[in-house]
Amino acid sequence: MITINNEPTPYTPIFLGTTQHSLRLSLQILIMVGMKLNDEIVETYNVTVSSIELGHLPNIGNEIAIDEITGSELSGFKAKLKQSDAQMQNTASTELEKLVDLKNVGRYQLLKGKDNMTQDMNTLEFDANHLKYVRQILNASQDSLAKQLKITRQTVNRFETGEQKISDRFLDKLLVAYPDLAESIEVQFDWVSLTFPDLTSKQVIDDVLRLQDNLFLERPTSQNFYTREMAFAGEKNIYIQDFAPVKNPETQAVDQKFGTTLYLTGKGTRLFEKALLEQSMNWRDFFEKERLYRGHLTRLDIAINDKWGLLSMNDLVKAVQEKRFWSKSRSYAVHGNVDDGWTVDFGKSPLVIRAYDKHKEQANKGYDTDVKTRVELELHQDKAEYVLDEWLNNDAKLVNITFDILYTYLWFTNGKIEDQQLKSDTVRDEIEATVEPMPAWSLLTALGKKMKFVREPKKQSVERIEKWVLQSVVPSLAVLKKTGHWHEIIEAINTAELSAEHEKLVMATTKNAITQASKQLNINFEKPTKKYNEDDEQGKGA
């Protein structure tokens, strides 16, 4: 039991190590503490603690005697420790001296504890049941499938009876033979937030993003305790928040406080992917670059786009209502309805898995999309950083990491899950061994690793304004035209003064290039939008 900002919680505090920048000889040290609940770390805090009260550094993964944590992400967290009857010996400073020799000065590192997202992670193989379901979806007989793959019907039958194991080579051949199947699922980034403790917004624009700073609108803000916001085209798609310089009235010296947060929203990631293309970069290049500037992920959304309609939100919602699912988190919520589209959330920060009807969501906004259903992994803070570490440092494909997490944290079934099964020590293994899976969810999980991680660069556009005018304004304009008031309307349009936001939107829309590197490249963005495979080295350029 621990109190966090005066609220009692059922968590057990676990020591997860210290941080690179806190490895110094000090009476106040910075450590990482995990909040353990039901044998899982559900939250983490970087807290300042007295080395005298701490006495000695616990082993990573052990419980730490913290009573209370107070503070915030902005101002930092502080911890109070329980008082021990035993006389405390201040060995923390000595242990820190030893850690100083081990630190990697050039890079921020976290000494990770036992909790990680791939602990006990298993991969789901494409098996006989998946092949049968694929054939059902394709409306293909064993004979037609065999002819398409240039194999015998007997071979297909052996695969479907389990007599012969389905190899990676066969699965690749299947995807080549049925390209619609190969392109039915794709993975892309849908939100990226990064903090830079040592930079200003101008430095992020010029050095990290390398965008043209004249395309950004500067305005005041009070959001997240910042005082200034720089918004690309004046809109909150690509925007940076930091602290505006303040002049000392007595000395006239300008005080510049460092620290900034970069936000790339769903639309912002698509716009920034155009900038990456102009610079002959991909996402991996960008993240390797931001780490050189001590950037730290605060949020990363990974979208799994189901363009085939493999998943039905009605089926998923029904499974949730009938308790035919298992999730590592007991927290879940259902929103929406049949007409407007369903949304189902599992878990809470730092990891949320969300499934929703993307096609209906966009239709309600007046847009069209080829995505039917979307499943999102919303990762915050260290969960996001962990995924990035796995991707950059372990030479793993982001698609593999994404579907490993999905398979490990969420599972749907066709049959009812009994209460006693949920109490088992090996609950997931028990469910998979005894309860029939939901075919669509199982196939998504097994097939997903063969799909592509894509970039879809798009230009800034005024489509939002155009749609609003066509739907809401044009009927009224037609009335004015028929009643002889059209001349006044045209004159008003010609003499209207645009706001600063509108001027930036016009500039960003009419300028073909948005980055500093664009003059050296010959890229025709007037062509239809093309997607780029992030895992393909050839996907860097046009």
Beta strands, then each sheet from edge to edge (+ up, - down):
strand 1: 2-4
strand 2: 7-9
strand 3: 12-18
strand 4: 28-37
strand 5: 40-50
strand 6: 66-72
strand 7: 76-81
strand 8: 185-196
strand 9: 216-220
strand 10: 228-232
strand 11: 238-242
strand 12: 246-247
strand 13: 254-255
strand 14: 260-264
strand 15: 296-306
strand 16: 325-327
strand 17: 332-337
strand 18: 341-348
strand 19: 351-356
strand 20: 373-380
strand 21: 410-412
strand 22: 452-455
strand 23: 532-533
sheet 1: 2+ 1- 6- 7+ 5+ 4- 3+
sheet 2: 9+ 10- 11+ 14- 8+ 15- 20+ 19- 18+ 17-
sheet 3: 9+ 10- 11+ 14- 8+ 22+ 23-
sheet 4: 12+ 13-
sheet 5: 16+ 21-
end
